[in-house]
Amino acid sequence: MAMDVTLRQLRAYVAVLDTASFSEAAKIMHLSQAALSGLIKELETRVGVRLLDRSTRSVSRSAVGEAFEPMARRVLASLDEALESLTNLKELRRGLVRVAAPEPLSCTLLPELIAGYNESHPGVEVRFDDVPIQDVLAGLHNSNTDIGFGPAGVVTDEAVEIHTICADPLWVALRSDDALARGNSASWKDLRERSLLNYMPNIAVNVLSHVPPRHHPRKLLPVNRVNTALSMLRVRQGAVICPAMAAPLVQGFGLKFLPLKQPTVKWRIAAFARRRTSLSPAVESFLNFTLKFVPGRMAQ
């Protein structure tokens, strides 16, 4: 029978205890006194015992009602806490967004993006993992990542929703003593005889497919991280291709950074989200913020 007790009945019961008056409790609940009395009667009928002792002048707890009171208050407090927590999540006063991205995004775009989001949503925690692109995709599949970032062309899984956020032209990093570094730009033909220190996954599909084969670099030296590629370039001749947004990173290594032309190839950057599940308010707001923030930043 207790399963049929309603929250409205419990609130009426607690209101009577707080005011020691049916009439005052009715005012608090914006009910007529008869309606409030009806709720108390329904509650006592449901539990099968009298909870309140009534007289013409006063109302008080019965012996059973005294034992029942803390349990009723605990139920109502738990509900209020749950509703407050839900409101905080809905209104972005609380929440969690798990973000993952590979280099060079993790050391160029993402810190600025996360800082901008935290400034406007200080109650939402953003946890960031700087991991290789394969780990970004694995995190999306096993639900350890909410929003992933990377080259748009690396995802072919229909379970992942792709949001292309910008197309950044590729530039080339060179040593300052490289003859090409004296110019204002470089061409793919210029790079043909130089060793290309490459950290980009699927460079043949994502980059070189847009370049005439006769201008492809003859030698690719694969590494896992852009920082490794740039560090190696400091001590040996060669070249490193990076999106234009990586300029502060490249210059921090003391290298020259030039536009790469003939042809100009753009690196399409995307945000990834799981298509199979609905997004939490915090995750949805972070994604929407990203879709507005990144194009605005790239236009500057």
C-alpha positions in Angstrom: 0.0 0.0 0.0 2.8 2.4 0.8 3.8 2.2 -2.9 0.8 4.3 -3.7 1.9 7.2 -1.4 2.3 10.4 -3.4 4.8 13.2 -3.0 2.0 15.7 -2.7 0.6 13.7 0.3 4.1 13.8 1.9 4.5 17.5 1.3 1.0 18.1 2.9 2.0 16.0 5.9 5.3 17.8 6.5 3.6 21.2 6.0 1.2 20.4 8.8 4.1 19.3 11.1 6.0 22.5 10.3 3.0 24.8 11.0 1.1 22.7 13.6 -2.0 23.9 11.7 -4.1 22.6 8.9 -5.1 26.1 7.9 -1.6 27.5 7.8 -0.4 24.4 5.9 -3.2 24.8 3.4 -2.0 28.4 2.7 1.6 27.3 2.2 0.5 24.7 -0.3 -2.0 27.0 -2.0 -4.9 24.6 -1.2 -8.2 24.9 0.5 -8.2 23.5 4.0 -10.6 20.8 2.9 -8.2 19.7 0.1 -5.3 19.6 2.5 -7.3 17.5 4.9 -8.2 15.2 2.1 -4.5 14.7 1.3 -3.7 13.8 4.9 -6.6 11.4 5.0 -5.5 9.7 1.8 -1.9 9.3 3.2 -3.2 7.8 6.5 -5.4 5.4 4.5 -2.5 4.4 2.3 -0.2 3.6 5.2 -3.0 2.2 7.3 -2.2 4.1 10.5 -3.0 7.5 12.0 0.0 9.9 11.6 -1.5 13.0 13.3 -3.4 13.5 16.5 -6.0 16.2 16.1 -8.0 18.2 18.6 -10.2 21.3 18.3 -7.2 23.5 19.2 -4.1 21.7 18.0 -2.5 19.0 15.8 0.5 16.9 16.6 2.4 13.8 15.6 1.1 10.5 16.7 3.5 8.0 18.0 3.8 6.4 14.6 3.9 9.8 12.9 6.9 10.8 15.0 8.8 7.8 13.7 7.6 8.4 10.1 8.5 12.1 10.0 12.3 11.8 9.4 11.7 9.2 6.7 9.2 11.5 4.9 11.5 14.5 5.2 14.4 12.4 3.8 12.3 11.4 0.8 11.4 15.0 0.0 14.9 16.2 0.6 16.3 13.6 -1.8 13.8 14.6 -4.4 14.6 18.3 -4.0 18.3 17.5 -4.3 17.8 15.5 -7.4 15.7 18.2 -9.0 18.2 20.8 -8.1 21.0 18.7 -9.6 18.9 18.2 -12.8 18.3 22.0 -13.0 22.0 22.7 -12.5 22.8 20.3 -15.4 20.2 21.8 -17.6 21.2 25.4 -16.9 25.0 24.5 -17.2 25.8 25.4 -13.6 27.3 21.9 -13.4 28.3 19.2 -15.9 31.2 17.3 -17.5 32.6 17.3 -21.0 35.3 14.8 -21.9 37.3 16.1 -24.9 40.2 14.4 -26.8 42.4 15.6 -29.7 45.8 14.7 -31.2 48.6 17.0 -32.0 48.9 19.7 -33.4 45.3 20.5 -32.3 46.1 19.7 -28.7 48.8 22.3 -28.5 47.3 25.0 -30.7 43.5 25.2 -31.0 42.2 23.2 -28.1 43.7 25.2 -25.2 42.2 28.4 -26.5 38.9 26.7 -27.2 38.6 25.2 -23.8 39.7 28.4 -22.1 37.0 30.3 -24.0 34.3 27.8 -23.1 35.3 27.8 -19.4 35.1 31.6 -19.3 31.4 31.5 -20.4 30.5 28.2 -18.6 32.6 28.2 -15.4 30.4 25.5 -13.8 31.1 22.9 -16.4 34.2 20.8 -16.0 36.1 20.1 -19.3 38.5 17.1 -19.1 41.0 17.0 -22.0 43.1 14.2 -23.2 45.9 14.9 -25.7 46.2 11.5 -27.4 46.9 10.1 -30.9 43.9 10.2 -33.3 43.3 6.4 -33.0 42.8 6.9 -29.3 40.4 9.8 -29.9 38.3 7.5 -32.1 38.5 4.6 -29.6 37.3 6.9 -26.8 34.3 7.8 -28.9 33.4 4.2 -29.5 33.8 3.1 -25.9 32.0 6.2 -24.5 35.1 7.5 -22.6 35.1 10.6 -24.9 32.2 13.0 -25.5 33.7 15.2 -28.2 36.8 14.3 -30.3 38.8 16.4 -32.7 41.0 15.6 -35.7 41.3 15.6 -39.5 37.8 15.3 -41.1 38.9 12.5 -43.4 39.9 10.0 -40.7 36.4 9.0 -39.7 34.2 6.8 -41.9 32.1 5.1 -39.1 28.4 6.0 -39.4 28.1 5.8 -35.6 30.2 9.0 -35.4 28.8 12.3 -36.3 31.2 14.6 -38.1 31.1 18.4 -37.8 33.7 20.1 -40.1 34.7 23.2 -38.2 37.3 24.8 -40.4 39.7 24.2 -43.4 43.1 25.5 -42.5 45.7 25.9 -45.3 48.9 23.9 -44.9 52.2 25.7 -44.4 55.7 24.4 -44.2 58.2 24.6 -41.4 61.9 25.0 -42.5 65.2 25.6 -40.8 66.3 29.3 -41.0 69.4 28.2 -43.0 67.3 26.5 -45.7 67.5 28.4 -48.9 63.7 28.2 -49.2 63.4 30.1 -45.9 64.5 33.3 -47.6 61.3 33.5 -49.6 57.7 34.4 -48.7 56.3 31.1 -49.7 57.2 27.6 -50.8 55.7 25.2 -53.4 55.2 21.5 -53.3 57.7 21.2 -56.1 60.3 22.9 -53.9 59.8 20.2 -51.2 60.2 17.3 -53.5 63.9 16.7 -52.8 63.6 17.4 -49.0 62.9 14.8 -46.4 59.4 15.3 -45.0 59.2 14.7 -41.3 55.7 13.5 -41.2 53.4 13.1 -38.1 50.1 13.3 -40.0 48.0 10.1 -40.2 47.0 9.0 -43.7 48.9 11.8 -45.3 48.6 10.1 -48.7 44.8 10.3 -48.6 44.3 13.5 -46.6 47.1 15.6 -48.1 49.1 14.2 -51.0 46.0 13.2 -53.0 45.5 16.9 -53.6 49.1 17.4 -54.9 50.3 16.3 -58.4 52.2 13.0 -58.0 55.3 14.5 -59.7 55.5 17.0 -56.8 55.2 14.4 -54.0 58.2 14.4 -51.6 60.6 11.6 -52.4 61.3 10.7 -48.8 58.9 10.5 -45.8 60.3 10.1 -42.3 57.3 9.1 -40.1 57.1 10.2 -36.4 54.2 10.1 -34.0 54.1 13.7 -32.7 54.4 17.2 -34.3 56.7 18.2 -31.5 59.0 15.4 -32.4 59.0 16.4 -36.0 59.8 20.0 -35.2 62.5 19.0 -32.7 64.2 16.8 -35.3 64.0 19.6 -37.9 66.0 21.9 -35.6 69.0 19.6 -35.9 68.7 18.3 -39.5 67.6 19.5 -42.9 64.1 18.7 -44.1 60.6 20.1 -43.8 57.5 19.7 -41.6 54.0 20.4 -42.9 51.6 21.9 -40.4 48.2 23.7 -40.6 48.6 27.5 -40.5 47.2 27.7 -37.0 50.4 26.0 -35.7 52.4 29.2 -36.4 53.1 30.0 -32.7 54.2 26.4 -32.1 56.5 26.3 -35.1 58.0 29.7 -34.2 58.6 28.5 -30.7 61.1 26.1 -32.1 62.9 28.9 -33.9 61.9 27.7 -37.3 60.6 29.6 -40.4 57.0 29.0 -41.3 55.9 29.7 -44.9 52.6 29.3 -46.9 52.7 26.2 -49.0 51.4 26.8 -52.5 51.1 25.4 -56.0 48.7 23.9 -55.0 47.3 25.3 -51.7 46.0 22.4 -49.7 43.7 22.8 -46.8 43.5 20.6 -43.7 39.9 20.1 -42.8 39.4 19.9 -39.1 36.4 18.3 -37.6 34.7 17.7 -34.2 33.3 14.2 -33.7 30.4 13.1 -31.5 28.7 9.8 -31.0 25.6 9.6 -33.1 24.0 6.8 -31.1 23.4 8.7 -27.9 21.7 11.9 -27.0 24.1 14.6 -25.8 24.1 15.9 -22.3 23.3 19.7 -22.0 27.0 20.3 -21.2 28.3 18.3 -24.1 25.8 19.9 -26.5 26.7 23.4 -25.3 30.4 22.6 -25.8 29.8 21.4 -29.3 27.7 24.4 -30.2 30.3 26.7 -28.7 33.0 25.0 -30.8 31.0 25.4 -34.0 30.8 29.2 -33.4 34.2 29.7 -31.8 36.5 28.1 -34.4 35.2 29.7 -37.6 35.3 33.1 -35.8 38.9 32.5 -34.7 40.0 31.4 -38.1 38.5 34.5 -39.7 40.6 36.8 -37.5 
